[in-house]
Amino acid sequence: MANIYITQELFENIILSMLEDMGCKTEIIEVPDNSESTRLLVKKGEKNVGGKTVMAIELDSLYEGFMKYHPLLQEIVNFIHNTFEENKIVAPEYKHWTESWDEVKDRLYFSIHNRNDPSIQGAVWKEVDDLVLVARVYVESSSSGILSLIVKKDLLEKWNVSEEEVIQTAKKNAPKLFPVKINSADGFMKEAARNFGGNPKEISELSADCPPMIIVTTEKGAHGAAALFYDHVLETLSEMIGDTFFIIPSSINEFFILPKEYISFADDISRIIEETNHDLNAISAKEVLSNHGYIFRDGKFSSCV
């Protein structure tokens, strides 16, 4: 697969556009720094107070970190938005978070992706059928989301560890950093109703005809689909719903679990999954896992194709 290259100008334009979509209007200014200048991202109308920039993020290091470690653009935008909301003057120190094994080993976790996702090229991962569990370094989280860095293979020599050690450490840490959340669809909808001011009773009535679906994610939601592969989660689902069940890859953030009788509708459900994945109003392209469902049977996870 060819390297995906994004120029700094395109990177900056995307960041500004995504921030504006979130209601955060920003602009880029250049500040003299010896013989060169530093490009800073600032909020519009707040770049100068008493002759000083009060909230700024240094763009060159942000871009350098993006090209080297490939965090998701949405993660970067969430980080910037949260930085401005909390009136911090800070830039993510990517080098700090990947400097040594001792610094990162307790912050490793994993996300799950389609193996053809260009953003994970060169990453440390473990294959799960046609999906991959990708090792990440957790940096920080906020109400806006999670900031993390993909672990690239070129870091292994610096850390003096193997890919397998990174994966196993991430697998061990992930449930501690981001505990699994298993909920019924009805329970999920009630929670959403409470969060957004709806009526839980009305939501339950609307969902009465829905299949007995279970949602697997994490307490924070972001990258929550990977929780399906935490130790004992698939076995726990077997106890809840039966030894064989159907799995819908909703997004990188959650899986939907259905009883085994829905396997007979696998082709129809996969068609719906594919149609949904192509609807940009329904799901972002970078969050798509696959265009088909999966089966858990005889203790094994496999594609339903």
PASEBA-1860 file (N, C-alpha, C; in nm, 3 decimals):
! residues 305
1> MANIYITQ> 0.085/-0.119/0.000/0.000/0.000/0.000/0.089/0.125/0.000 ~ 0.056/0.222/-0.084/0.135/0.344/-0.093/0.116/0.432/0.029 ~ 0.219/0.511/0.059/0.208/0.605/0.170/0.103/0.711/0.139 ~ 0.025/0.745/0.239/-0.073/0.852/0.225/-0.007/0.981/0.272 ~ 0.007/1.079/0.181/0.074/1.203/0.218/-0.024/1.319/0.214 ~ -0.029/1.393/0.322/-0.113/1.512/0.330/-0.021/1.631/0.354 ~ -0.031/1.731/0.270/0.053/1.850/0.289/0.011/1.923/0.415 ~ 0.102/2.004/0.468/0.068/2.080/0.588/-0.044/2.179/0.559
9> ELFENIIL> -0.046/2.236/0.439/-0.152/2.330/0.405/-0.288/2.262/0.406 ~ -0.297/2.142/0.348/-0.424/2.068/0.348/-0.461/2.028/0.490 ~ -0.364/1.981/0.567/-0.387/1.943/0.706/-0.446/2.061/0.784 ~ -0.386/2.178/0.769/-0.433/2.296/0.841/-0.574/2.336/0.796 ~ -0.601/2.329/0.666/-0.733/2.365/0.615/-0.841/2.270/0.668 ~ -0.808/2.141/0.675/-0.904/2.043/0.729/-0.931/2.071/0.876 ~ -0.824/2.099/0.951/-0.840/2.127/1.094/-0.930/2.249/1.115 ~ -0.905/2.356/1.041/-0.985/2.478/1.056/-1.131/2.452/1.021
17> SMLEDMGC> -1.154/2.374/0.914/-1.291/2.345/0.872/-1.365/2.260/0.974 ~ -1.298/2.158/1.028/-1.361/2.071/1.127/-1.391/2.147/1.256 ~ -1.301/2.236/1.295/-1.324/2.317/1.414/-1.443/2.410/1.394 ~ -1.452/2.467/1.274/-1.566/2.557/1.247/-1.697/2.481/1.252 ~ -1.698/2.355/1.204/-1.818/2.272/1.212/-1.860/2.247/1.356 ~ -1.762/2.254/1.448/-1.790/2.235/1.591/-1.825/2.367/1.659 ~ -1.832/2.475/1.580/-1.864/2.606/1.636/-1.745/2.678/1.695 ~ -1.625/2.632/1.661/-1.502/2.693/1.714/-1.429/2.762/1.599
25> KTEIIEVP> -1.441/2.893/1.591/-1.380/2.969/1.482/-1.235/3.001/1.517 ~ -1.144/2.961/1.430/-1.002/2.979/1.456/-0.933/3.041/1.335 ~ -0.810/3.082/1.356/-0.729/3.136/1.246/-0.582/3.107/1.275 ~ -0.501/3.122/1.172/-0.358/3.095/1.186/-0.282/3.228/1.182 ~ -0.192/3.245/1.276/-0.107/3.364/1.277/0.039/3.320/1.277 ~ 0.127/3.406/1.233/0.271/3.378/1.234/0.339/3.473/1.331 ~ 0.418/3.415/1.420/0.489/3.492/1.523/0.638/3.481/1.497 ~ 0.711/3.592/1.487/0.856/3.586/1.464/0.928/3.508/1.572
33> DNSESTRL> 1.023/3.423/1.529/1.100/3.342/1.623/1.244/3.336/1.571 ~ 1.328/3.427/1.619/1.464/3.444/1.569/1.459/3.471/1.419 ~ 1.526/3.388/1.338/1.532/3.414/1.195/1.412/3.356/1.121 ~ 1.329/3.277/1.191/1.213/3.215/1.127/1.086/3.266/1.195 ~ 0.975/3.203/1.162/0.849/3.238/1.226/0.777/3.111/1.268 ~ 0.695/3.121/1.369/0.618/3.008/1.419/0.472/3.027/1.383 ~ 0.412/2.921/1.328/0.271/2.926/1.291/0.187/2.877/1.409 ~ 0.094/2.962/1.452/0.010/2.931/1.568/-0.137/2.929/1.529
41> LVKKGEKN> -0.209/2.837/1.587/-0.354/2.832/1.571/-0.417/2.900/1.692 ~ -0.501/2.999/1.667/-0.564/3.074/1.777/-0.712/3.090/1.749 ~ -0.788/3.119/1.854/-0.930/3.148/1.837/-0.946/3.289/1.780 ~ -1.039/3.304/1.689/-1.065/3.435/1.631/-1.113/3.530/1.739 ~ -1.059/3.653/1.737/-1.102/3.754/1.833/-1.031/3.746/1.966 ~ -0.948/3.643/1.986/-0.881/3.627/2.115/-0.730/3.612/2.098 ~ -0.678/3.648/1.981/-0.536/3.625/1.957/-0.448/3.728/2.026 ~ -0.505/3.842/2.065/-0.424/3.946/2.125/-0.492/4.005/2.248
49> VGGKTVMA> -0.431/3.984/2.361/-0.478/4.044/2.485/-0.355/4.103/2.553 ~ -0.352/4.234/2.567/-0.234/4.298/2.625/-0.110/4.275/2.542 ~ -0.130/4.261/2.409/-0.017/4.243/2.320/0.040/4.103/2.317 ~ -0.029/4.005/2.382/0.022/3.868/2.386/-0.084/3.771/2.337 ~ -0.039/3.664/2.273/-0.131/3.557/2.235/-0.167/3.478/2.360 ~ -0.297/3.466/2.387/-0.336/3.403/2.513/-0.368/3.255/2.499 ~ -0.415/3.213/2.384/-0.444/3.072/2.363/-0.390/3.034/2.226 ~ -0.295/2.944/2.221/-0.233/2.913/2.093/-0.182/2.770/2.091
57> IELDSLYE> -0.187/2.709/1.973/-0.133/2.576/1.951/-0.035/2.584/1.835 ~ 0.084/2.534/1.857/0.191/2.543/1.757/0.166/2.439/1.647 ~ 0.147/2.485/1.524/0.100/2.399/1.417/0.207/2.310/1.356 ~ 0.331/2.357/1.352/0.436/2.275/1.291/0.454/2.143/1.366 ~ 0.458/2.148/1.499/0.475/2.025/1.576/0.350/1.940/1.571 ~ 0.233/2.004/1.562/0.107/1.930/1.549/0.107/1.850/1.420 ~ 0.148/1.914/1.310/0.152/1.847/1.181/0.258/1.737/1.180 ~ 0.374/1.766/1.236/0.482/1.667/1.242/0.438/1.542/1.317
65> GFMKYHPL> 0.369/1.563/1.429/0.319/1.450/1.507/0.213/1.372/1.431 ~ 0.127/1.444/1.357/0.023/1.378/1.279/0.085/1.287/1.172 ~ 0.184/1.337/1.100/0.245/1.260/0.993/0.326/1.142/1.046 ~ 0.379/1.154/1.166/0.463/1.046/1.220/0.383/0.940/1.292 ~ 0.282/0.983/1.370/0.212/0.889/1.457/0.067/0.865/1.418 ~ 0.013/0.944/1.326/-0.120/0.924/1.268/-0.234/0.910/1.369 ~ -0.246/1.002/1.464/-0.371/1.004/1.541/-0.483/1.042/1.446 ~ -0.607/1.004/1.479/-0.719/1.041/1.395/-0.736/1.193/1.394
73> LQEIVNFI> -0.772/1.248/1.279/-0.794/1.392/1.269/-0.898/1.438/1.369 ~ -1.003/1.357/1.389/-1.107/1.397/1.483/-1.052/1.407/1.625 ~ -0.958/1.319/1.658/-0.895/1.325/1.790/-0.818/1.455/1.807 ~ -0.745/1.494/1.703/-0.669/1.618/1.709/-0.763/1.737/1.725 ~ -0.871/1.737/1.647/-0.966/1.848/1.653/-1.032/1.854/1.790 ~ -1.068/1.738/1.845/-1.127/1.735/1.979/-1.029/1.791/2.083 ~ -0.903/1.753/2.069/-0.800/1.803/2.161/-0.789/1.955/2.152 ~ -0.786/2.008/2.029/-0.775/2.153/2.011/-0.896/2.224/2.070
81> HNTFEENK> -1.013/2.171/2.040/-1.137/2.232/2.090/-1.137/2.237/2.241 ~ -1.097/2.123/2.304/-1.093/2.117/2.449/-0.989/2.211/2.505 ~ -0.876/2.223/2.436/-0.769/2.314/2.478/-0.821/2.458/2.486 ~ -0.891/2.500/2.382/-0.944/2.636/2.379/-1.056/2.655/2.482 ~ -1.139/2.553/2.499/-1.249/2.563/2.595/-1.198/2.580/2.737 ~ -1.086/2.515/2.767/-1.032/2.522/2.903/-0.925/2.630/2.918 ~ -0.911/2.713/2.813/-0.818/2.826/2.818/-0.674/2.786/2.849 ~ -0.633/2.674/2.788/-0.495/2.630/2.807/-0.405/2.692/2.700
89> IVAPEYKH> -0.278/2.703/2.730/-0.179/2.735/2.628/-0.088/2.614/2.621 ~ -0.116/2.526/2.524/-0.049/2.397/2.523/-0.048/2.341/2.382 ~ 0.052/2.261/2.353/0.056/2.182/2.231/0.089/2.039/2.271 ~ 0.031/1.942/2.202/0.058/1.802/2.240/0.203/1.767/2.216 ~ 0.270/1.717/2.317/0.411/1.681/2.306/0.421/1.535/2.262 ~ 0.411/1.512/2.131/0.410/1.376/2.079/0.536/1.299/2.117 ~ 0.651/1.366/2.106/0.776/1.298/2.136/0.778/1.247/2.280 ~ 0.727/1.329/2.371/0.726/1.290/2.512/0.650/1.160/2.533
97> WTESWDEV> 0.538/1.145/2.462/0.453/1.028/2.486/0.507/0.901/2.424 ~ 0.610/0.910/2.342/0.664/0.790/2.279/0.813/0.773/2.306 ~ 0.866/0.847/2.402/1.011/0.850/2.423/1.066/0.717/2.474 ~ 0.998/0.653/2.567/1.053/0.531/2.625/0.941/0.434/2.659 ~ 0.979/0.307/2.665/0.884/0.201/2.698/0.826/0.221/2.838 ~ 0.907/0.262/2.931/0.858/0.283/3.068/0.749/0.390/3.072 ~ 0.760/0.490/2.984/0.658/0.596/2.983/0.528/0.552/2.920 ~ 0.535/0.464/2.820/0.413/0.431/2.745/0.344/0.303/2.790
105> KDRLYFSI> 0.416/0.212/2.853/0.362/0.077/2.873/0.232/0.075/2.952 ~ 0.214/0.169/3.045/0.091/0.170/3.124/-0.020/0.249/3.055 ~ 0.011/0.308/2.938/-0.087/0.387/2.864/-0.127/0.321/2.732 ~ -0.082/0.200/2.711/-0.115/0.130/2.588/-0.256/0.071/2.596 ~ -0.328/0.083/2.487/-0.457/0.017/2.472/-0.473/-0.013/2.324 ~ -0.588/-0.061/2.279/-0.602/-0.084/2.137/-0.739/-0.040/2.085 ~ -0.740/-0.009/1.958/-0.863/0.020/1.885/-0.874/-0.085/1.776 ~ -0.992/-0.096/1.715/-1.010/-0.195/1.608/-1.047/-0.124/1.480
113> HNRNDPSI> -0.993/-0.174/1.369/-1.009/-0.110/1.239/-1.021/-0.214/1.128 ~ -1.070/-0.169/1.015/-1.059/-0.247/0.894/-0.911/-0.248/0.855 ~ -0.861/-0.362/0.813/-0.717/-0.372/0.785/-0.673/-0.285/0.667 ~ -0.768/-0.236/0.586/-0.734/-0.150/0.473/-0.741/-0.002/0.507 ~ -0.764/0.032/0.632/-0.770/0.171/0.675/-0.632/0.234/0.654 ~ -0.619/0.337/0.567/-0.487/0.394/0.539/-0.421/0.461/0.659 ~ -0.502/0.502/0.758/-0.445/0.573/0.873/-0.362/0.483/0.963 ~ -0.374/0.351/0.948/-0.303/0.259/1.037/-0.183/0.193/0.969
121> QGAVWKEV> -0.147/0.242/0.852/-0.031/0.187/0.782/0.094/0.196/0.870 ~ 0.167/0.086/0.879/0.290/0.084/0.958/0.267/0.067/1.106 ~ 0.142/0.044/1.147/0.110/0.032/1.290/0.138/-0.108/1.341 ~ 0.150/-0.118/1.472/0.158/-0.248/1.539/0.016/-0.297/1.559 ~ -0.014/-0.415/1.503/-0.151/-0.466/1.517/-0.155/-0.618/1.526 ~ -0.272/-0.666/1.565/-0.300/-0.810/1.572/-0.425/-0.836/1.489 ~ -0.417/-0.933/1.398/-0.530/-0.963/1.311/-0.639/-1.038/1.386 ~ -0.764/-0.998/1.358/-0.882/-1.069/1.407/-0.973/-1.086/1.287
129> DDLVLVAR> -0.961/-1.202/1.222/-1.031/-1.226/1.097/-0.989/-1.120/0.995 ~ -1.083/-1.040/0.941/-1.044/-0.937/0.845/-1.033/-0.798/0.910 ~ -1.030/-0.796/1.044/-1.011/-0.673/1.120/-0.875/-0.677/1.188 ~ -0.833/-0.563/1.243/-0.705/-0.560/1.315/-0.721/-0.479/1.444 ~ -0.661/-0.530/1.550/-0.651/-0.458/1.676/-0.522/-0.378/1.672 ~ -0.534/-0.245/1.678/-0.420/-0.155/1.661/-0.377/-0.099/1.797 ~ -0.248/-0.111/1.827/-0.195/-0.059/1.954/-0.191/0.093/1.951 ~ -0.230/0.156/2.062/-0.229/0.301/2.075/-0.173/0.342/2.210
137> VYVESSSS> -0.122/0.465/2.214/-0.079/0.527/2.340/-0.184/0.630/2.379 ~ -0.244/0.612/2.493/-0.343/0.707/2.544/-0.271/0.831/2.597 ~ -0.314/0.949/2.551/-0.254/1.075/2.596/-0.343/1.143/2.698 ~ -0.464/1.176/2.658/-0.557/1.239/2.752/-0.698/1.228/2.697 ~ -0.796/1.251/2.784/-0.935/1.250/2.740/-1.007/1.368/2.802 ~ -1.119/1.403/2.741/-1.200/1.513/2.788/-1.342/1.487/2.744 ~ -1.430/1.583/2.770/-1.568/1.570/2.726/-1.577/1.565/2.574 ~ -1.473/1.612/2.505/-1.473/1.613/2.359/-1.427/1.481/2.299
145> GILSLIVK> -1.361/1.395/2.377/-1.314/1.269/2.322/-1.179/1.230/2.377 ~ -1.110/1.145/2.302/-0.981/1.089/2.345/-0.872/1.132/2.247 ~ -0.758/1.172/2.301/-0.640/1.195/2.218/-0.546/1.078/2.239 ~ -0.507/1.013/2.129/-0.417/0.898/2.139/-0.326/0.896/2.017 ~ -0.220/0.817/2.026/-0.123/0.804/1.918/-0.112/0.658/1.878 ~ -0.115/0.633/1.748/-0.096/0.497/1.698/0.051/0.456/1.719 ~ 0.072/0.335/1.767/0.207/0.284/1.786/0.259/0.233/1.652 ~ 0.365/0.297/1.602/0.425/0.259/1.475/0.539/0.160/1.498
153> KDLLEKWN> 0.561/0.074/1.400/0.662/-0.030/1.414/0.803/0.026/1.434 ~ 0.827/0.147/1.382/0.962/0.202/1.396/0.994/0.242/1.540 ~ 0.896/0.236/1.629/0.921/0.266/1.770/0.973/0.144/1.846 ~ 0.953/0.025/1.791/0.986/-0.098/1.863/1.135/-0.108/1.896 ~ 1.219/-0.066/1.802/1.363/-0.071/1.826/1.402/0.025/1.938 ~ 1.341/0.143/1.938/1.369/0.241/2.045/1.328/0.185/2.181 ~ 1.214/0.116/2.185/1.164/0.062/2.311/1.229/-0.071/2.348 ~ 1.291/-0.138/2.248/1.351/-0.269/2.268/1.247/-0.372/2.313
161> VSEEEVIQ> 1.133/-0.373/2.243/1.027/-0.469/2.270/0.978/-0.526/2.137 ~ 0.906/-0.637/2.144/0.851/-0.700/2.025/0.708/-0.653/2.000 ~ 0.657/-0.677/1.879/0.518/-0.644/1.848/0.424/-0.718/1.943 ~ 0.454/-0.845/1.968/0.366/-0.926/2.053/0.361/-0.869/2.195 ~ 0.473/-0.821/2.246/0.474/-0.763/2.381/0.390/-0.637/2.387 ~ 0.397/-0.556/2.281/0.315/-0.435/2.275/0.167/-0.471/2.274 ~ 0.129/-0.569/2.190/-0.012/-0.609/2.180/-0.061/-0.665/2.313 ~ 0.017/-0.752/2.375/-0.026/-0.813/2.501/-0.036/-0.709/2.613
169> TAKKNAPK> 0.054/-0.612/2.613/0.048/-0.505/2.713/-0.075/-0.419/2.691 ~ -0.105/-0.388/2.564/-0.224/-0.310/2.532/-0.350/-0.386/2.573 ~ -0.350/-0.515/2.548/-0.466/-0.599/2.583/-0.488/-0.602/2.734 ~ -0.379/-0.603/2.809/-0.387/-0.604/2.955/-0.436/-0.469/3.010 ~ -0.386/-0.359/2.950/-0.418/-0.226/3.002/-0.556/-0.176/2.960 ~ -0.600/-0.213/2.840/-0.722/-0.154/2.783/-0.843/-0.161/2.877 ~ -0.871/-0.275/2.940/-0.989/-0.279/3.028/-0.977/-0.187/3.150 ~ -0.854/-0.155/3.190/-0.834/-0.065/3.303/-0.855/0.080/3.259
177> LFPVKINS> -0.799/0.115/3.143/-0.811/0.252/3.093/-0.951/0.282/3.044 ~ -1.011/0.185/2.974/-1.142/0.205/2.913/-1.229/0.081/2.938 ~ -1.292/0.074/3.056/-1.371/-0.045/3.091/-1.482/-0.071/2.991 ~ -1.510/-0.200/2.970/-1.615/-0.240/2.877/-1.752/-0.198/2.929 ~ -1.841/-0.168/2.837/-1.979/-0.136/2.870/-2.069/-0.221/2.784 ~ -2.146/-0.309/2.847/-2.240/-0.397/2.777/-2.380/-0.357/2.817 ~ -2.461/-0.322/2.718/-2.594/-0.269/2.748/-2.693/-0.323/2.647 ~ -2.818/-0.337/2.689/-2.923/-0.371/2.595/-2.958/-0.248/2.512
185> ADGFMKEA> -3.014/-0.269/2.395/-3.053/-0.155/2.312/-3.153/-0.068/2.385 ~ -3.245/-0.131/2.458/-3.345/-0.056/2.532/-3.279/0.028/2.641 ~ -3.183/-0.033/2.713/-3.112/0.041/2.817/-3.032/0.156/2.759 ~ -2.971/0.131/2.642/-2.893/0.236/2.575/-2.983/0.352/2.537 ~ -3.100/0.324/2.484/-3.192/0.430/2.440/-3.247/0.508/2.559 ~ -3.271/0.439/2.670/-3.316/0.510/2.790/-3.209/0.606/2.840 ~ -3.084/0.558/2.838/-2.974/0.643/2.882/-2.961/0.765/2.791 ~ -2.974/0.743/2.660/-2.968/0.854/2.565/-3.080/0.953/2.589
193> ARNFGGNP> -3.198/0.900/2.621/-3.312/0.988/2.648/-3.286/1.076/2.770 ~ -3.225/1.017/2.874/-3.194/1.096/2.993/-3.090/1.203/2.961 ~ -2.989/1.164/2.882/-2.881/1.258/2.850/-2.927/1.374/2.764 ~ -3.026/1.348/2.678/-3.066/1.451/2.582/-3.207/1.504/2.607 ~ -3.258/1.478/2.727/-3.384/1.539/2.766/-3.508/1.469/2.714 ~ -3.496/1.347/2.665/-3.612/1.273/2.615/-3.686/1.201/2.726 ~ -3.790/1.134/2.688/-3.873/1.060/2.783/-3.840/0.911/2.773 ~ -3.778/0.851/2.875/-3.740/0.710/2.869/-3.857/0.617/2.841
201> KEISELSA> -3.975/0.649/2.893/-4.092/0.564/2.871/-4.130/0.563/2.725 ~ -4.132/0.680/2.663/-4.165/0.688/2.521/-4.062/0.616/2.437 ~ -3.933/0.629/2.475/-3.828/0.559/2.403/-3.847/0.409/2.411 ~ -3.885/0.358/2.529/-3.906/0.215/2.546/-4.020/0.166/2.460 ~ -4.126/0.246/2.449/-4.240/0.208/2.366/-4.199/0.203/2.219 ~ -4.116/0.298/2.177/-4.071/0.301/2.038/-3.982/0.182/2.007 ~ -3.905/0.137/2.107/-3.809/0.029/2.083/-3.866/-0.108/2.115 ~ -3.996/-0.116/2.148/-4.056/-0.243/2.189/-4.048/-0.348/2.080
209> DCPPMIIV> -4.058/-0.306/1.953/-4.056/-0.401/1.842/-3.916/-0.429/1.789 ~ -3.815/-0.366/1.850/-3.679/-0.389/1.805/-3.629/-0.525/1.852 ~ -3.534/-0.585/1.780/-3.479/-0.714/1.825/-3.404/-0.698/1.956 ~ -3.388/-0.809/2.029/-3.319/-0.804/2.160/-3.169/-0.784/2.140 ~ -3.133/-0.664/2.104/-2.995/-0.634/2.067/-2.913/-0.590/2.188 ~ -2.786/-0.629/2.189/-2.692/-0.588/2.292/-2.586/-0.500/2.227 ~ -2.546/-0.395/2.296/-2.444/-0.304/2.245/-2.317/-0.320/2.328 ~ -2.205/-0.340/2.261/-2.076/-0.353/2.328/-1.989/-0.234/2.291
217> TTEKGAHG> -1.945/-0.161/2.392/-1.858/-0.046/2.371/-1.775/-0.028/2.499 ~ -1.722/0.092/2.523/-1.654/0.122/2.648/-1.727/0.236/2.717 ~ -1.688/0.263/2.841/-1.754/0.370/2.915/-1.735/0.505/2.848 ~ -1.625/0.525/2.779/-1.602/0.651/2.708/-1.653/0.649/2.565 ~ -1.679/0.530/2.510/-1.736/0.520/2.377/-1.633/0.521/2.266 ~ -1.541/0.615/2.266/-1.442/0.626/2.159/-1.357/0.500/2.151 ~ -1.342/0.443/2.030/-1.268/0.319/2.007/-1.328/0.203/2.085 ~ -1.456/0.215/2.121/-1.518/0.117/2.210/-1.542/-0.020/2.150
225> AAALFYDH> -1.543/-0.032/2.017/-1.568/-0.163/1.957/-1.460/-0.264/1.995 ~ -1.340/-0.217/2.022/-1.230/-0.307/2.058/-1.259/-0.383/2.187 ~ -1.350/-0.332/2.268/-1.382/-0.398/2.396/-1.440/-0.537/2.375 ~ -1.494/-0.564/2.257/-1.546/-0.698/2.228/-1.437/-0.803/2.245 ~ -1.311/-0.762/2.226/-1.200/-0.857/2.228/-1.118/-0.850/2.357 ~ -1.173/-0.781/2.458/-1.113/-0.791/2.590/-1.130/-0.935/2.639 ~ -1.044/-0.976/2.730/-1.056/-1.111/2.787/-1.194/-1.133/2.847 ~ -1.256/-1.246/2.811/-1.381/-1.296/2.869/-1.507/-1.223/2.821
233> VLETLSEM> -1.496/-1.120/2.737/-1.617/-1.048/2.694/-1.702/-1.135/2.602 ~ -1.642/-1.200/2.503/-1.720/-1.288/2.415/-1.782/-1.403/2.493 ~ -1.709/-1.455/2.591/-1.764/-1.563/2.673/-1.880/-1.512/2.758 ~ -1.869/-1.390/2.808/-1.979/-1.331/2.886/-2.103/-1.314/2.800 ~ -2.084/-1.270/2.676/-2.197/-1.256/2.584/-2.261/-1.391/2.555 ~ -2.179/-1.496/2.547/-2.233/-1.630/2.525/-2.326/-1.671/2.638 ~ -2.289/-1.635/2.759/-2.375/-1.666/2.874/-2.504/-1.585/2.870 ~ -2.496/-1.464/2.815/-2.614/-1.377/2.811/-2.710/-1.411/2.698
241> IGDTFFII> -2.655/-1.447/2.581/-2.739/-1.456/2.462/-2.732/-1.591/2.392 ~ -2.644/-1.680/2.440/-2.631/-1.813/2.379/-2.494/-1.833/2.319 ~ -2.457/-1.960/2.297/-2.323/-1.993/2.250/-2.292/-1.941/2.110 ~ -2.397/-1.921/2.030/-2.380/-1.871/1.895/-2.460/-1.742/1.880 ~ -2.396/-1.638/1.823/-2.470/-1.513/1.803/-2.413/-1.436/1.684 ~ -2.492/-1.340/1.639/-2.459/-1.259/1.521/-2.405/-1.124/1.568 ~ -2.302/-1.074/1.499/-2.234/-0.951/1.540/-2.236/-0.850/1.426 ~ -2.288/-0.729/1.455/-2.293/-0.623/1.355/-2.186/-0.519/1.387
249> PSSINEFF> -2.096/-0.491/1.292/-1.992/-0.389/1.314/-2.049/-0.249/1.292 ~ -2.105/-0.191/1.395/-2.167/-0.059/1.381/-2.064/0.045/1.340 ~ -1.951/0.048/1.408/-1.843/0.143/1.379/-1.722/0.104/1.464 ~ -1.615/0.182/1.456/-1.500/0.155/1.541/-1.532/0.179/1.688 ~ -1.652/0.233/1.714/-1.690/0.268/1.852/-1.781/0.166/1.920 ~ -1.847/0.079/1.843/-1.933/-0.021/1.907/-1.968/-0.134/1.811 ~ -1.999/-0.250/1.872/-2.057/-0.364/1.801/-2.199/-0.385/1.853 ~ -2.286/-0.433/1.764/-2.421/-0.474/1.804/-2.426/-0.626/1.800
257> ILPKEYIS> -2.488/-0.685/1.901/-2.496/-0.830/1.914/-2.642/-0.874/1.904 ~ -2.670/-0.973/1.818/-2.805/-1.025/1.798/-2.807/-1.176/1.820 ~ -2.921/-1.232/1.861/-2.930/-1.377/1.881/-2.904/-1.454/1.751 ~ -2.875/-1.582/1.764/-2.831/-1.663/1.650/-2.935/-1.673/1.538 ~ -3.064/-1.658/1.570/-3.165/-1.669/1.465/-3.150/-1.562/1.357 ~ -3.079/-1.454/1.390/-3.060/-1.348/1.290/-2.950/-1.382/1.190 ~ -2.876/-1.490/1.216/-2.773/-1.532/1.121/-2.836/-1.569/0.987 ~ -2.959/-1.620/0.989/-3.026/-1.658/0.864/-3.056/-1.537/0.777
265> FADDISRI> -3.051/-1.418/0.837/-3.073/-1.294/0.761/-2.941/-1.222/0.734 ~ -2.830/-1.296/0.742/-2.698/-1.233/0.734/-2.680/-1.154/0.605 ~ -2.724/-1.209/0.491/-2.706/-1.138/0.363/-2.782/-1.007/0.362 ~ -2.906/-1.010/0.411/-2.988/-0.888/0.414/-2.928/-0.785/0.509 ~ -2.882/-0.832/0.626/-2.824/-0.740/0.724/-2.694/-0.680/0.671 ~ -2.614/-0.763/0.605/-2.488/-0.713/0.549/-2.515/-0.608/0.442 ~ -2.622/-0.626/0.366/-2.660/-0.527/0.265/-2.695/-0.394/0.331 ~ -2.767/-0.402/0.443/-2.802/-0.280/0.517/-2.677/-0.215/0.574
273> IEETNHDL> -2.584/-0.296/0.626/-2.458/-0.243/0.680/-2.383/-0.167/0.572 ~ -2.373/-0.227/0.453/-2.300/-0.164/0.344/-2.366/-0.034/0.301 ~ -2.499/-0.033/0.292/-2.571/0.089/0.254/-2.549/0.199/0.358 ~ -2.552/0.160/0.485/-2.530/0.258/0.593/-2.389/0.314/0.587 ~ -2.291/0.226/0.559/-2.152/0.269/0.553/-2.127/0.369/0.441 ~ -2.209/0.365/0.338/-2.192/0.457/0.226/-2.273/0.585/0.242 ~ -2.348/0.592/0.352/-2.427/0.712/0.381/-2.345/0.801/0.474 ~ -2.288/0.907/0.419/-2.200/0.994/0.497/-2.273/1.066/0.608
281> NAISAKEV> -2.407/1.072/0.599/-2.485/1.133/0.707/-2.504/1.037/0.824 ~ -2.479/0.908/0.798/-2.500/0.808/0.902/-2.372/0.774/0.976 ~ -2.260/0.770/0.903/-2.133/0.733/0.965/-2.017/0.793/0.886 ~ -1.916/0.837/0.959/-1.797/0.889/0.895/-1.717/0.774/0.833 ~ -1.659/0.797/0.717/-1.584/0.692/0.647/-1.473/0.635/0.733 ~ -1.409/0.718/0.815/-1.296/0.671/0.896/-1.341/0.583/1.012 ~ -1.472/0.577/1.039/-1.522/0.494/1.149/-1.579/0.361/1.102 ~ -1.578/0.337/0.971/-1.634/0.213/0.915/-1.543/0.095/0.948
289> LSNHGYIF> -1.603/-0.016/0.992/-1.527/-0.137/1.018/-1.532/-0.234/0.900 ~ -1.651/-0.274/0.860/-1.662/-0.363/0.744/-1.805/-0.356/0.690 ~ -1.824/-0.417/0.573/-1.955/-0.415/0.508/-2.034/-0.543/0.530 ~ -1.996/-0.621/0.628/-2.067/-0.746/0.654/-2.066/-0.776/0.804 ~ -2.150/-0.872/0.841/-2.158/-0.911/0.981/-2.059/-1.022/1.015 ~ -2.060/-1.061/1.144/-1.971/-1.165/1.194/-2.052/-1.263/1.280 ~ -1.993/-1.381/1.299/-2.055/-1.483/1.382/-1.958/-1.524/1.493 ~ -2.012/-1.545/1.612/-1.936/-1.609/1.718/-1.997/-1.747/1.737
297> RDGKFSSC> -1.919/-1.850/1.709/-1.969/-1.988/1.714/-1.854/-2.081/1.753 ~ -1.882/-2.173/1.844/-1.780/-2.269/1.890/-1.655/-2.196/1.941 ~ -1.678/-2.083/2.007/-1.568/-2.010/2.068/-1.483/-1.932/1.969 ~ -1.530/-1.915/1.844/-1.451/-1.846/1.742/-1.529/-1.731/1.680 ~ -1.456/-1.623/1.654/-1.510/-1.504/1.585/-1.473/-1.515/1.438 ~ -1.571/-1.502/1.348/-1.542/-1.517/1.205/-1.638/-1.434/1.121 ~ -1.595/-1.402/0.999/-1.677/-1.326/0.907/-1.799/-1.407/0.864 ~ -1.905/-1.337/0.841/-2.028/-1.401/0.791/-2.044/-1.363/0.644
305> V> -1.961/-1.423/0.561/-1.964/-1.395/0.417/-1.964/-1.524/0.339
END
